[in-house]
């Protein structure tokens, strides 16, 4: 009977270790998710629309190449596609 109590205590200790590890992983995931700047769907849609207008203006030579590159970089950075 004493043997059974030792097994139960060891099982509880393993379960506590698993739970602690699980909580640490979850906290790490949440921290990573908090680090990224997630855009709302409307903000993302507005940026994509702005990029479409910029591209159209560039195609018709209404925007200079340098301005197009600068604005494109800004928009893509805000979308999280490109980094500075």
Secondary structure, 3 states (H helix, E strand, C coil): CHHHHHHHHHHHHHHHHHHHHHHHHHHHHHHHHHHCCCCCHHHHHHHHHHHHHHHHHHHCCCCCHHHHHHHHHHHHHHHCCCCC
